[in-house]
Amino acid sequence: MTPAFVAGIFNLIPSLAVLGLLGSLYGIYVLYLGLPILMGTPDDKRPVYTVAILVVVIIVMVVISAVAGALAWSGGAGPGRFF
């Protein structure tokens, strides 16, 4: 998913956010192409495996966002909180 991370820089400028989306789609395509090479996935299982990976990534992102939002909302890990 390196193309998605690199294209994420475009999200800093709202008018270029479409390029960030295109980078994410390209990252999914690279994942789809790389599965049989890196994981030895059979060709008939490649689409299912790609979708399963994407669902897990989305779930992990939602959980991390919820934890980060809860910490930010409660004033969690701010300066001086650990002393």
mmCIF file of the N, C-alpha and C atoms, coordinates in Angstrom:
data_MODEL
# 
_entry.id   MODEL 
# 
loop_
_atom_site.group_PDB 
_atom_site.id 
_atom_site.type_symbol 
_atom_site.label_atom_id 
_atom_site.label_alt_id 
_atom_site.label_comp_id 
_atom_site.label_asym_id 
_atom_site.label_entity_id 
_atom_site.label_seq_id 
_atom_site.pdbx_PDB_ins_code 
_atom_site.Cartn_x 
_atom_site.Cartn_y 
_atom_site.Cartn_z 
_atom_site.occupancy 
_atom_site.B_iso_or_equiv 
_atom_site.pdbx_formal_charge 
_atom_site.auth_seq_id 
_atom_site.auth_comp_id 
_atom_site.auth_asym_id 
_atom_site.auth_atom_id 
_atom_site.pdbx_PDB_model_num 
ATOM 1   N N  . MET A 1 1  ? 0.815   -1.191  0.000  1.00 0.00 ? 1  MET A N  1 
ATOM 2   C CA . MET A 1 1  ? 0.000   0.000   0.000  1.00 0.00 ? 1  MET A CA 1 
ATOM 3   C C  . MET A 1 1  ? 0.862   1.259   0.000  1.00 0.00 ? 1  MET A C  1 
ATOM 4   N N  . THR A 1 2  ? 2.105   1.141   -0.370 1.00 0.00 ? 2  THR A N  1 
ATOM 5   C CA . THR A 1 2  ? 2.997   2.295   -0.441 1.00 0.00 ? 2  THR A CA 1 
ATOM 6   C C  . THR A 1 2  ? 2.464   3.388   -1.361 1.00 0.00 ? 2  THR A C  1 
ATOM 7   N N  . PRO A 1 3  ? 1.892   3.078   -2.523 1.00 0.00 ? 3  PRO A N  1 
ATOM 8   C CA . PRO A 1 3  ? 1.353   4.167   -3.352 1.00 0.00 ? 3  PRO A CA 1 
ATOM 9   C C  . PRO A 1 3  ? 0.285   4.986   -2.626 1.00 0.00 ? 3  PRO A C  1 
ATOM 10  N N  . ALA A 1 4  ? -0.509  4.361   -1.783 1.00 0.00 ? 4  ALA A N  1 
ATOM 11  C CA . ALA A 1 4  ? -1.538  5.094   -1.045 1.00 0.00 ? 4  ALA A CA 1 
ATOM 12  C C  . ALA A 1 4  ? -0.897  6.030   -0.027 1.00 0.00 ? 4  ALA A C  1 
ATOM 13  N N  . PHE A 1 5  ? 0.161   5.582   0.637  1.00 0.00 ? 5  PHE A N  1 
ATOM 14  C CA . PHE A 1 5  ? 0.841   6.443   1.604  1.00 0.00 ? 5  PHE A CA 1 
ATOM 15  C C  . PHE A 1 5  ? 1.501   7.629   0.917  1.00 0.00 ? 5  PHE A C  1 
ATOM 16  N N  . VAL A 1 6  ? 2.147   7.381   -0.210 1.00 0.00 ? 6  VAL A N  1 
ATOM 17  C CA . VAL A 1 6  ? 2.814   8.459   -0.940 1.00 0.00 ? 6  VAL A CA 1 
ATOM 18  C C  . VAL A 1 6  ? 1.778   9.429   -1.504 1.00 0.00 ? 6  VAL A C  1 
ATOM 19  N N  . ALA A 1 7  ? 0.682   8.914   -2.041 1.00 0.00 ? 7  ALA A N  1 
ATOM 20  C CA . ALA A 1 7  ? -0.353  9.776   -2.608 1.00 0.00 ? 7  ALA A CA 1 
ATOM 21  C C  . ALA A 1 7  ? -1.127  10.518  -1.519 1.00 0.00 ? 7  ALA A C  1 
ATOM 22  N N  . GLY A 1 8  ? -1.014  10.085  -0.278 1.00 0.00 ? 8  GLY A N  1 
ATOM 23  C CA . GLY A 1 8  ? -1.674  10.774  0.829  1.00 0.00 ? 8  GLY A CA 1 
ATOM 24  C C  . GLY A 1 8  ? -1.203  12.199  0.999  1.00 0.00 ? 8  GLY A C  1 
ATOM 25  N N  . ILE A 1 9  ? -0.041  12.524  0.466  1.00 0.00 ? 9  ILE A N  1 
ATOM 26  C CA . ILE A 1 9  ? 0.478   13.898  0.532  1.00 0.00 ? 9  ILE A CA 1 
ATOM 27  C C  . ILE A 1 9  ? -0.463  14.849  -0.201 1.00 0.00 ? 9  ILE A C  1 
ATOM 28  N N  . PHE A 1 10 ? -1.166  14.327  -1.212 1.00 0.00 ? 10 PHE A N  1 
ATOM 29  C CA . PHE A 1 10 ? -2.088  15.167  -1.974 1.00 0.00 ? 10 PHE A CA 1 
ATOM 30  C C  . PHE A 1 10 ? -3.299  15.589  -1.153 1.00 0.00 ? 10 PHE A C  1 
ATOM 31  N N  . ASN A 1 11 ? -3.566  14.928  -0.052 1.00 0.00 ? 11 ASN A N  1 
ATOM 32  C CA . ASN A 1 11 ? -4.703  15.291  0.789  1.00 0.00 ? 11 ASN A CA 1 
ATOM 33  C C  . ASN A 1 11 ? -4.465  16.582  1.562  1.00 0.00 ? 11 ASN A C  1 
ATOM 34  N N  . LEU A 1 12 ? -3.236  17.069  1.567  1.00 0.00 ? 12 LEU A N  1 
ATOM 35  C CA . LEU A 1 12 ? -2.954  18.341  2.228  1.00 0.00 ? 12 LEU A CA 1 
ATOM 36  C C  . LEU A 1 12 ? -3.593  19.508  1.480  1.00 0.00 ? 12 LEU A C  1 
ATOM 37  N N  . ILE A 1 13 ? -3.738  19.353  0.174  1.00 0.00 ? 13 ILE A N  1 
ATOM 38  C CA . ILE A 1 13 ? -4.384  20.377  -0.646 1.00 0.00 ? 13 ILE A CA 1 
ATOM 39  C C  . ILE A 1 13 ? -5.723  19.785  -1.107 1.00 0.00 ? 13 ILE A C  1 
ATOM 40  N N  . PRO A 1 14 ? -6.843  20.329  -0.620 1.00 0.00 ? 14 PRO A N  1 
ATOM 41  C CA . PRO A 1 14 ? -8.145  19.714  -0.910 1.00 0.00 ? 14 PRO A CA 1 
ATOM 42  C C  . PRO A 1 14 ? -8.457  19.536  -2.400 1.00 0.00 ? 14 PRO A C  1 
ATOM 43  N N  . SER A 1 15 ? -7.992  20.427  -3.237 1.00 0.00 ? 15 SER A N  1 
ATOM 44  C CA . SER A 1 15 ? -8.301  20.299  -4.659 1.00 0.00 ? 15 SER A CA 1 
ATOM 45  C C  . SER A 1 15 ? -7.537  19.143  -5.317 1.00 0.00 ? 15 SER A C  1 
ATOM 46  N N  . LEU A 1 16 ? -6.496  18.620  -4.658 1.00 0.00 ? 16 LEU A N  1 
ATOM 47  C CA . LEU A 1 16 ? -5.727  17.503  -5.198 1.00 0.00 ? 16 LEU A CA 1 
ATOM 48  C C  . LEU A 1 16 ? -6.071  16.172  -4.528 1.00 0.00 ? 16 LEU A C  1 
ATOM 49  N N  . ALA A 1 17 ? -7.120  16.152  -3.713 1.00 0.00 ? 17 ALA A N  1 
ATOM 50  C CA . ALA A 1 17 ? -7.484  14.944  -2.975 1.00 0.00 ? 17 ALA A CA 1 
ATOM 51  C C  . ALA A 1 17 ? -7.873  13.800  -3.914 1.00 0.00 ? 17 ALA A C  1 
ATOM 52  N N  . VAL A 1 18 ? -8.317  14.130  -5.122 1.00 0.00 ? 18 VAL A N  1 
ATOM 53  C CA . VAL A 1 18 ? -8.669  13.085  -6.086 1.00 0.00 ? 18 VAL A CA 1 
ATOM 54  C C  . VAL A 1 18 ? -7.426  12.271  -6.448 1.00 0.00 ? 18 VAL A C  1 
ATOM 55  N N  . LEU A 1 19 ? -6.271  12.912  -6.501 1.00 0.00 ? 19 LEU A N  1 
ATOM 56  C CA . LEU A 1 19 ? -5.036  12.192  -6.794 1.00 0.00 ? 19 LEU A CA 1 
ATOM 57  C C  . LEU A 1 19 ? -4.692  11.217  -5.665 1.00 0.00 ? 19 LEU A C  1 
ATOM 58  N N  . GLY A 1 20 ? -5.023  11.576  -4.430 1.00 0.00 ? 20 GLY A N  1 
ATOM 59  C CA . GLY A 1 20 ? -4.829  10.657  -3.314 1.00 0.00 ? 20 GLY A CA 1 
ATOM 60  C C  . GLY A 1 20 ? -5.707  9.430   -3.453 1.00 0.00 ? 20 GLY A C  1 
ATOM 61  N N  . LEU A 1 21 ? -6.926  9.623   -3.922 1.00 0.00 ? 21 LEU A N  1 
ATOM 62  C CA . LEU A 1 21 ? -7.829  8.497   -4.161 1.00 0.00 ? 21 LEU A CA 1 
ATOM 63  C C  . LEU A 1 21 ? -7.298  7.600   -5.275 1.00 0.00 ? 21 LEU A C  1 
ATOM 64  N N  . LEU A 1 22 ? -6.780  8.209   -6.337 1.00 0.00 ? 22 LEU A N  1 
ATOM 65  C CA . LEU A 1 22 ? -6.204  7.415   -7.426 1.00 0.00 ? 22 LEU A CA 1 
ATOM 66  C C  . LEU A 1 22 ? -4.988  6.626   -6.952 1.00 0.00 ? 22 LEU A C  1 
ATOM 67  N N  . GLY A 1 23 ? -4.189  7.225   -6.079 1.00 0.00 ? 23 GLY A N  1 
ATOM 68  C CA . GLY A 1 23 ? -3.050  6.509   -5.514 1.00 0.00 ? 23 GLY A CA 1 
ATOM 69  C C  . GLY A 1 23 ? -3.488  5.327   -4.673 1.00 0.00 ? 23 GLY A C  1 
ATOM 70  N N  . SER A 1 24 ? -4.585  5.477   -3.938 1.00 0.00 ? 24 SER A N  1 
ATOM 71  C CA . SER A 1 24 ? -5.122  4.368   -3.144 1.00 0.00 ? 24 SER A CA 1 
ATOM 72  C C  . SER A 1 24 ? -5.619  3.235   -4.033 1.00 0.00 ? 24 SER A C  1 
ATOM 73  N N  . LEU A 1 25 ? -6.299  3.590   -5.103 1.00 0.00 ? 25 LEU A N  1 
ATOM 74  C CA . LEU A 1 25 ? -6.766  2.564   -6.039 1.00 0.00 ? 25 LEU A CA 1 
ATOM 75  C C  . LEU A 1 25 ? -5.599  1.842   -6.702 1.00 0.00 ? 25 LEU A C  1 
ATOM 76  N N  . TYR A 1 26 ? -4.551  2.583   -7.017 1.00 0.00 ? 26 TYR A N  1 
ATOM 77  C CA . TYR A 1 26 ? -3.359  1.962   -7.593 1.00 0.00 ? 26 TYR A CA 1 
ATOM 78  C C  . TYR A 1 26 ? -2.697  1.026   -6.571 1.00 0.00 ? 26 TYR A C  1 
ATOM 79  N N  . GLY A 1 27 ? -2.716  1.394   -5.292 1.00 0.00 ? 27 GLY A N  1 
ATOM 80  C CA . GLY A 1 27 ? -2.181  0.527   -4.246 1.00 0.00 ? 27 GLY A CA 1 
ATOM 81  C C  . GLY A 1 27 ? -2.946  -0.779  -4.146 1.00 0.00 ? 27 GLY A C  1 
ATOM 82  N N  . ILE A 1 28 ? -4.262  -0.722  -4.303 1.00 0.00 ? 28 ILE A N  1 
ATOM 83  C CA . ILE A 1 28 ? -5.072  -1.940  -4.289 1.00 0.00 ? 28 ILE A CA 1 
ATOM 84  C C  . ILE A 1 28 ? -4.728  -2.811  -5.495 1.00 0.00 ? 28 ILE A C  1 
ATOM 85  N N  . TYR A 1 29 ? -4.517  -2.191  -6.641 1.00 0.00 ? 29 TYR A N  1 
ATOM 86  C CA . TYR A 1 29 ? -4.136  -2.930  -7.842 1.00 0.00 ? 29 TYR A CA 1 
ATOM 87  C C  . TYR A 1 29 ? -2.774  -3.610  -7.659 1.00 0.00 ? 29 TYR A C  1 
ATOM 88  N N  . VAL A 1 30 ? -1.818  -2.909  -7.081 1.00 0.00 ? 30 VAL A N  1 
ATOM 89  C CA . VAL A 1 30 ? -0.495  -3.484  -6.835 1.00 0.00 ? 30 VAL A CA 1 
ATOM 90  C C  . VAL A 1 30 ? -0.609  -4.639  -5.842 1.00 0.00 ? 30 VAL A C  1 
ATOM 91  N N  . LEU A 1 31 ? -1.461  -4.502  -4.833 1.00 0.00 ? 31 LEU A N  1 
ATOM 92  C CA . LEU A 1 31 ? -1.703  -5.598  -3.888 1.00 0.00 ? 31 LEU A CA 1 
ATOM 93  C C  . LEU A 1 31 ? -2.259  -6.813  -4.626 1.00 0.00 ? 31 LEU A C  1 
ATOM 94  N N  . TYR A 1 32 ? -3.204  -6.595  -5.495 1.00 0.00 ? 32 TYR A N  1 
ATOM 95  C CA . TYR A 1 32 ? -3.820  -7.679  -6.265 1.00 0.00 ? 32 TYR A CA 1 
ATOM 96  C C  . TYR A 1 32 ? -2.783  -8.393  -7.136 1.00 0.00 ? 32 TYR A C  1 
ATOM 97  N N  . LEU A 1 33 ? -1.890  -7.622  -7.755 1.00 0.00 ? 33 LEU A N  1 
ATOM 98  C CA . LEU A 1 33 ? -0.864  -8.223  -8.607 1.00 0.00 ? 33 LEU A CA 1 
ATOM 99  C C  . LEU A 1 33 ? 0.221   -8.934  -7.807 1.00 0.00 ? 33 LEU A C  1 
ATOM 100 N N  . GLY A 1 34 ? 0.517   -8.443  -6.616 1.00 0.00 ? 34 GLY A N  1 
ATOM 101 C CA . GLY A 1 34 ? 1.617   -8.993  -5.833 1.00 0.00 ? 34 GLY A CA 1 
ATOM 102 C C  . GLY A 1 34 ? 1.269   -10.198 -4.990 1.00 0.00 ? 34 GLY A C  1 
ATOM 103 N N  . LEU A 1 35 ? -0.007  -10.465 -4.775 1.00 0.00 ? 35 LEU A N  1 
ATOM 104 C CA . LEU A 1 35 ? -0.391  -11.600 -3.922 1.00 0.00 ? 35 LEU A CA 1 
ATOM 105 C C  . LEU A 1 35 ? 0.144   -12.945 -4.400 1.00 0.00 ? 35 LEU A C  1 
ATOM 106 N N  . PRO A 1 36 ? 0.032   -13.285 -5.687 1.00 0.00 ? 36 PRO A N  1 
ATOM 107 C CA . PRO A 1 36 ? 0.546   -14.599 -6.077 1.00 0.00 ? 36 PRO A CA 1 
ATOM 108 C C  . PRO A 1 36 ? 2.065   -14.693 -5.972 1.00 0.00 ? 36 PRO A C  1 
ATOM 109 N N  . ILE A 1 37 ? 2.745   -13.589 -6.108 1.00 0.00 ? 37 ILE A N  1 
ATOM 110 C CA . ILE A 1 37 ? 4.202   -13.599 -6.058 1.00 0.00 ? 37 ILE A CA 1 
ATOM 111 C C  . ILE A 1 37 ? 4.686   -13.730 -4.614 1.00 0.00 ? 37 ILE A C  1 
ATOM 112 N N  . LEU A 1 38 ? 4.140   -12.910 -3.712 1.00 0.00 ? 38 LEU A N  1 
ATOM 113 C CA . LEU A 1 38 ? 4.629   -12.883 -2.333 1.00 0.00 ? 38 LEU A CA 1 
ATOM 114 C C  . LEU A 1 38 ? 4.009   -13.952 -1.444 1.00 0.00 ? 38 LEU A C  1 
ATOM 115 N N  . MET A 1 39 ? 2.732   -14.239 -1.639 1.00 0.00 ? 39 MET A N  1 
ATOM 116 C CA . MET A 1 39 ? 2.034   -15.157 -0.741 1.00 0.00 ? 39 MET A CA 1 
ATOM 117 C C  . MET A 1 39 ? 1.744   -16.514 -1.373 1.00 0.00 ? 39 MET A C  1 
ATOM 118 N N  . GLY A 1 40 ? 1.998   -16.669 -2.652 1.00 0.00 ? 40 GLY A N  1 
ATOM 119 C CA . GLY A 1 40 ? 1.709   -17.929 -3.318 1.00 0.00 ? 40 GLY A CA 1 
ATOM 120 C C  . GLY A 1 40 ? 0.221   -18.214 -3.429 1.00 0.00 ? 40 GLY A C  1 
ATOM 121 N N  . THR A 1 41 ? -0.567  -17.165 -3.540 1.00 0.00 ? 41 THR A N  1 
ATOM 122 C CA . THR A 1 41 ? -2.017  -17.305 -3.627 1.00 0.00 ? 41 THR A CA 1 
ATOM 123 C C  . THR A 1 41 ? -2.417  -17.834 -5.007 1.00 0.00 ? 41 THR A C  1 
ATOM 124 N N  . PRO A 1 42 ? -3.260  -18.867 -5.067 1.00 0.00 ? 42 PRO A N  1 
ATOM 125 C CA . PRO A 1 42 ? -3.737  -19.341 -6.377 1.00 0.00 ? 42 PRO A CA 1 
ATOM 126 C C  . PRO A 1 42 ? -4.563  -18.254 -7.068 1.00 0.00 ? 42 PRO A C  1 
ATOM 127 N N  . ASP A 1 43 ? -4.568  -18.296 -8.387 1.00 0.00 ? 43 ASP A N  1 
ATOM 128 C CA . ASP A 1 43 ? -5.258  -17.250 -9.156 1.00 0.00 ? 43 ASP A CA 1 
ATOM 129 C C  . ASP A 1 43 ? -6.752  -17.189 -8.883 1.00 0.00 ? 43 ASP A C  1 
ATOM 130 N N  . ASP A 1 44 ? -7.387  -18.320 -8.583 1.00 0.00 ? 44 ASP A N  1 
ATOM 131 C CA . ASP A 1 44 ? -8.824  -18.294 -8.345 1.00 0.00 ? 44 ASP A CA 1 
ATOM 132 C C  . ASP A 1 44 ? -9.187  -17.719 -6.980 1.00 0.00 ? 44 ASP A C  1 
ATOM 133 N N  . LYS A 1 45 ? -8.250  -17.685 -6.039 1.00 0.00 ? 45 LYS A N  1 
ATOM 134 C CA . LYS A 1 45 ? -8.508  -17.150 -4.699 1.00 0.00 ? 45 LYS A CA 1 
ATOM 135 C C  . LYS A 1 45 ? -8.021  -15.701 -4.536 1.00 0.00 ? 45 LYS A C  1 
ATOM 136 N N  . ARG A 1 46 ? -7.363  -15.168 -5.542 1.00 0.00 ? 46 ARG A N  1 
ATOM 137 C CA . ARG A 1 46 ? -6.773  -13.834 -5.430 1.00 0.00 ? 46 ARG A CA 1 
ATOM 138 C C  . ARG A 1 46 ? -7.797  -12.733 -5.163 1.00 0.00 ? 46 ARG A C  1 
ATOM 139 N N  . PRO A 1 47 ? -8.948  -12.655 -5.854 1.00 0.00 ? 47 PRO A N  1 
ATOM 140 C CA . PRO A 1 47 ? -9.913  -11.584 -5.565 1.00 0.00 ? 47 PRO A CA 1 
ATOM 141 C C  . PRO A 1 47 ? -10.480 -11.673 -4.142 1.00 0.00 ? 47 PRO A C  1 
ATOM 142 N N  . VAL A 1 48 ? -10.768 -12.887 -3.685 1.00 0.00 ? 48 VAL A N  1 
ATOM 143 C CA . VAL A 1 48 ? -11.329 -13.054 -2.341 1.00 0.00 ? 48 VAL A CA 1 
ATOM 144 C C  . VAL A 1 48 ? -10.306 -12.637 -1.290 1.00 0.00 ? 48 VAL A C  1 
ATOM 145 N N  . TYR A 1 49 ? -9.052  -13.023 -1.490 1.00 0.00 ? 49 TYR A N  1 
ATOM 146 C CA . TYR A 1 49 ? -7.983  -12.686 -0.552 1.00 0.00 ? 49 TYR A CA 1 
ATOM 147 C C  . TYR A 1 49 ? -7.751  -11.170 -0.518 1.00 0.00 ? 49 TYR A C  1 
ATOM 148 N N  . THR A 1 50 ? -7.815  -10.532 -1.678 1.00 0.00 ? 50 THR A N  1 
ATOM 149 C CA . THR A 1 50 ? -7.644  -9.078  -1.741 1.00 0.00 ? 50 THR A CA 1 
ATOM 150 C C  . THR A 1 50 ? -8.762  -8.369  -0.981 1.00 0.00 ? 50 THR A C  1 
ATOM 151 N N  . VAL A 1 51 ? -9.999  -8.791  -1.168 1.00 0.00 ? 51 VAL A N  1 
ATOM 152 C CA . VAL A 1 51 ? -11.129 -8.183  -0.466 1.00 0.00 ? 51 VAL A CA 1 
ATOM 153 C C  . VAL A 1 51 ? -11.019 -8.422  1.041  1.00 0.00 ? 51 VAL A C  1 
ATOM 154 N N  . ALA A 1 52 ? -10.591 -9.608  1.440  1.00 0.00 ? 52 ALA A N  1 
ATOM 155 C CA . ALA A 1 52 ? -10.435 -9.903  2.864  1.00 0.00 ? 52 ALA A CA 1 
ATOM 156 C C  . ALA A 1 52 ? -9.378  -8.998  3.498  1.00 0.00 ? 52 ALA A C  1 
ATOM 157 N N  . ILE A 1 53 ? -8.280  -8.782  2.804  1.00 0.00 ? 53 ILE A N  1 
ATOM 158 C CA . ILE A 1 53 ? -7.238  -7.889  3.316  1.00 0.00 ? 53 ILE A CA 1 
ATOM 159 C C  . ILE A 1 53 ? -7.775  -6.465  3.441  1.00 0.00 ? 53 ILE A C  1 
ATOM 160 N N  . LEU A 1 54 ? -8.518  -6.010  2.448  1.00 0.00 ? 54 LEU A N  1 
ATOM 161 C CA . LEU A 1 54 ? -9.059  -4.650  2.491  1.00 0.00 ? 54 LEU A CA 1 
ATOM 162 C C  . LEU A 1 54 ? -10.065 -4.481  3.633  1.00 0.00 ? 54 LEU A C  1 
ATOM 163 N N  . VAL A 1 55 ? -10.886 -5.489  3.892  1.00 0.00 ? 55 VAL A N  1 
ATOM 164 C CA . VAL A 1 55 ? -11.843 -5.410  5.005  1.00 0.00 ? 55 VAL A CA 1 
ATOM 165 C C  . VAL A 1 55 ? -11.105 -5.331  6.335  1.00 0.00 ? 55 VAL A C  1 
ATOM 166 N N  . VAL A 1 56 ? -10.061 -6.131  6.499  1.00 0.00 ? 56 VAL A N  1 
ATOM 167 C CA . VAL A 1 56 ? -9.285  -6.089  7.744  1.00 0.00 ? 56 VAL A CA 1 
ATOM 168 C C  . VAL A 1 56 ? -8.605  -4.737  7.909  1.00 0.00 ? 56 VAL A C  1 
ATOM 169 N N  . VAL A 1 57 ? -8.075  -4.185  6.837  1.00 0.00 ? 57 VAL A N  1 
ATOM 170 C CA . VAL A 1 57 ? -7.432  -2.869  6.903  1.00 0.00 ? 57 VAL A CA 1 
ATOM 171 C C  . VAL A 1 57 ? -8.441  -1.800  7.311  1.00 0.00 ? 57 VAL A C  1 
ATOM 172 N N  . ILE A 1 58 ? -9.637  -1.847  6.756  1.00 0.00 ? 58 ILE A N  1 
ATOM 173 C CA . ILE A 1 58 ? -10.666 -0.860  7.101  1.00 0.00 ? 58 ILE A CA 1 
ATOM 174 C C  . ILE A 1 58 ? -11.059 -0.993  8.569  1.00 0.00 ? 58 ILE A C  1 
ATOM 175 N N  . ILE A 1 59 ? -11.224 -2.219  9.060  1.00 0.00 ? 59 ILE A N  1 
ATOM 176 C CA . ILE A 1 59 ? -11.584 -2.427  10.466 1.00 0.00 ? 59 ILE A CA 1 
ATOM 177 C C  . ILE A 1 59 ? -10.486 -1.898  11.389 1.00 0.00 ? 59 ILE A C  1 
ATOM 178 N N  . VAL A 1 60 ? -9.241  -2.181  11.062 1.00 0.00 ? 60 VAL A N  1 
ATOM 179 C CA . VAL A 1 60 ? -8.128  -1.696  11.884 1.00 0.00 ? 60 VAL A CA 1 
ATOM 180 C C  . VAL A 1 60 ? -8.081  -0.172  11.870 1.00 0.00 ? 60 VAL A C  1 
ATOM 181 N N  . MET A 1 61 ? -8.316  0.441   10.722 1.00 0.00 ? 61 MET A N  1 
ATOM 182 C CA . MET A 1 61 ? -8.309  1.904   10.648 1.00 0.00 ? 61 MET A CA 1 
ATOM 183 C C  . MET A 1 61 ? -9.435  2.512   11.482 1.00 0.00 ? 61 MET A C  1 
ATOM 184 N N  . VAL A 1 62 ? -10.611 1.892   11.486 1.00 0.00 ? 62 VAL A N  1 
ATOM 185 C CA . VAL A 1 62 ? -11.733 2.393   12.282 1.00 0.00 ? 62 VAL A CA 1 
ATOM 186 C C  . VAL A 1 62 ? -11.414 2.290   13.771 1.00 0.00 ? 62 VAL A C  1 
ATOM 187 N N  . VAL A 1 63 ? -10.827 1.170   14.193 1.00 0.00 ? 63 VAL A N  1 
ATOM 188 C CA . VAL A 1 63 ? -10.484 1.002   15.603 1.00 0.00 ? 63 VAL A CA 1 
ATOM 189 C C  . VAL A 1 63 ? -9.425  2.009   16.028 1.00 0.00 ? 63 VAL A C  1 
ATOM 190 N N  . ILE A 1 64 ? -8.384  2.188   15.217 1.00 0.00 ? 64 ILE A N  1 
ATOM 191 C CA . ILE A 1 64 ? -7.345  3.154   15.556 1.00 0.00 ? 64 ILE A CA 1 
ATOM 192 C C  . ILE A 1 64 ? -7.908  4.571   15.602 1.00 0.00 ? 64 ILE A C  1 
ATOM 193 N N  . SER A 1 65 ? -8.790  4.909   14.677 1.00 0.00 ? 65 SER A N  1 
ATOM 194 C CA . SER A 1 65 ? -9.406  6.237   14.681 1.00 0.00 ? 65 SER A CA 1 
ATOM 195 C C  . SER A 1 65 ? -10.272 6.443   15.919 1.00 0.00 ? 65 SER A C  1 
ATOM 196 N N  . ALA A 1 66 ? -10.998 5.403   16.324 1.00 0.00 ? 66 ALA A N  1 
ATOM 197 C CA . ALA A 1 66 ? -11.840 5.524   17.511 1.00 0.00 ? 66 ALA A CA 1 
ATOM 198 C C  . ALA A 1 66 ? -10.991 5.720   18.767 1.00 0.00 ? 66 ALA A C  1 
ATOM 199 N N  . VAL A 1 67 ? -9.907  4.984   18.875 1.00 0.00 ? 67 VAL A N  1 
ATOM 200 C CA . VAL A 1 67 ? -9.029  5.130   20.045 1.00 0.00 ? 67 VAL A CA 1 
ATOM 201 C C  . VAL A 1 67 ? -8.365  6.507   20.042 1.00 0.00 ? 67 VAL A C  1 
ATOM 202 N N  . ALA A 1 68 ? -7.882  6.937   18.889 1.00 0.00 ? 68 ALA A N  1 
ATOM 203 C CA . ALA A 1 68 ? -7.251  8.252   18.808 1.00 0.00 ? 68 ALA A CA 1 
ATOM 204 C C  . ALA A 1 68 ? -8.251  9.363   19.096 1.00 0.00 ? 68 ALA A C  1 
ATOM 205 N N  . GLY A 1 69 ? -9.476  9.211   18.603 1.00 0.00 ? 69 GLY A N  1 
ATOM 206 C CA . GLY A 1 69 ? -10.509 10.212  18.870 1.00 0.00 ? 69 GLY A CA 1 
ATOM 207 C C  . GLY A 1 69 ? -10.891 10.256  20.333 1.00 0.00 ? 69 GLY A C  1 
ATOM 208 N N  . ALA A 1 70 ? -10.955 9.094   20.968 1.00 0.00 ? 70 ALA A N  1 
ATOM 209 C CA . ALA A 1 70 ? -11.277 9.058   22.395 1.00 0.00 ? 70 ALA A CA 1 
ATOM 210 C C  . ALA A 1 70 ? -10.179 9.702   23.219 1.00 0.00 ? 70 ALA A C  1 
ATOM 211 N N  . LEU A 1 71 ? -8.933  9.460   22.845 1.00 0.00 ? 71 LEU A N  1 
ATOM 212 C CA . LEU A 1 71 ? -7.813  10.080  23.563 1.00 0.00 ? 71 LEU A CA 1 
ATOM 213 C C  . LEU A 1 71 ? -7.795  11.595  23.358 1.00 0.00 ? 71 LEU A C  1 
ATOM 214 N N  . ALA A 1 72 ? -8.048  12.022  22.131 1.00 0.00 ? 72 ALA A N  1 
ATOM 215 C CA . ALA A 1 72 ? -8.041  13.453  21.850 1.00 0.00 ? 72 ALA A CA 1 
ATOM 216 C C  . ALA A 1 72 ? -9.217  14.147  22.532 1.00 0.00 ? 72 ALA A C  1 
ATOM 217 N N  . TRP A 1 73 ? -10.382 13.503  22.557 1.00 0.00 ? 73 TRP A N  1 
ATOM 218 C CA . TRP A 1 73 ? -11.569 14.108  23.148 1.00 0.00 ? 73 TRP A CA 1 
ATOM 219 C C  . TRP A 1 73 ? -11.447 14.224  24.658 1.00 0.00 ? 73 TRP A C  1 
ATOM 220 N N  . SER A 1 74 ? -10.797 13.236  25.282 1.00 0.00 ? 74 SER A N  1 
ATOM 221 C CA . SER A 1 74 ? -10.670 13.253  26.740 1.00 0.00 ? 74 SER A CA 1 
ATOM 222 C C  . SER A 1 74 ? -9.434  14.010  27.203 1.00 0.00 ? 74 SER A C  1 
ATOM 223 N N  . GLY A 1 75 ? -8.617  14.474  26.276 1.00 0.00 ? 75 GLY A N  1 
ATOM 224 C CA . GLY A 1 75 ? -7.399  15.150  26.655 1.00 0.00 ? 75 GLY A CA 1 
ATOM 225 C C  . GLY A 1 75 ? -6.325  14.167  27.056 1.00 0.00 ? 75 GLY A C  1 
ATOM 226 N N  . GLY A 1 76 ? -6.424  12.943  26.630 1.00 0.00 ? 76 GLY A N  1 
ATOM 227 C CA . GLY A 1 76 ? -5.584  11.812  26.988 1.00 0.00 ? 76 GLY A CA 1 
ATOM 228 C C  . GLY A 1 76 ? -4.101  12.043  27.069 1.00 0.00 ? 76 GLY A C  1 
ATOM 229 N N  . ALA A 1 77 ? -3.394  12.002  25.984 1.00 0.00 ? 77 ALA A N  1 
ATOM 230 C CA . ALA A 1 77 ? -1.938  11.979  26.003 1.00 0.00 ? 77 ALA A CA 1 
ATOM 231 C C  . ALA A 1 77 ? -1.350  13.331  25.651 1.00 0.00 ? 77 ALA A C  1 
ATOM 232 N N  . GLY A 1 78 ? -1.763  14.349  26.325 1.00 0.00 ? 78 GLY A N  1 
ATOM 233 C CA . GLY A 1 78 ? -1.233  15.681  26.069 1.00 0.00 ? 78 GLY A CA 1 
ATOM 234 C C  . GLY A 1 78 ? 0.057   15.925  26.815 1.00 0.00 ? 78 GLY A C  1 
ATOM 235 N N  . PRO A 1 79 ? 0.642   17.118  26.638 1.00 0.00 ? 79 PRO A N  1 
ATOM 236 C CA . PRO A 1 79 ? 1.884   17.446  27.336 1.00 0.00 ? 79 PRO A CA 1 
ATOM 237 C C  . PRO A 1 79 ? 1.692   17.460  28.847 1.00 0.00 ? 79 PRO A C  1 
ATOM 238 N N  . GLY A 1 80 ? 2.589   16.860  29.545 1.00 0.00 ? 80 GLY A N  1 
ATOM 239 C CA . GLY A 1 80 ? 2.540   16.851  30.995 1.00 0.00 ? 80 GLY A CA 1 
ATOM 240 C C  . GLY A 1 80 ? 1.620   15.806  31.599 1.00 0.00 ? 80 GLY A C  1 
ATOM 241 N N  . ARG A 1 81 ? 1.006   14.967  30.787 1.00 0.00 ? 81 ARG A N  1 
ATOM 242 C CA . ARG A 1 81 ? 0.071   13.967  31.297 1.00 0.00 ? 81 ARG A CA 1 
ATOM 243 C C  . ARG A 1 81 ? 0.781   12.771  31.930 1.00 0.00 ? 81 ARG A C  1 
ATOM 244 N N  . PHE A 1 82 ? 2.060   12.576  31.602 1.00 0.00 ? 82 PHE A N  1 
ATOM 245 C CA . PHE A 1 82 ? 2.770   11.397  32.069 1.00 0.00 ? 82 PHE A CA 1 
ATOM 246 C C  . PHE A 1 82 ? 3.658   11.674  33.278 1.00 0.00 ? 82 PHE A C  1 
ATOM 247 N N  . PHE A 1 83 ? 3.621   12.867  33.804 1.00 0.00 ? 83 PHE A N  1 
ATOM 248 C CA . PHE A 1 83 ? 4.488   13.205  34.930 1.00 0.00 ? 83 PHE A CA 1 
ATOM 249 C C  . PHE A 1 83 ? 3.719   13.237  36.227 1.00 0.00 ? 83 PHE A C  1 
# 
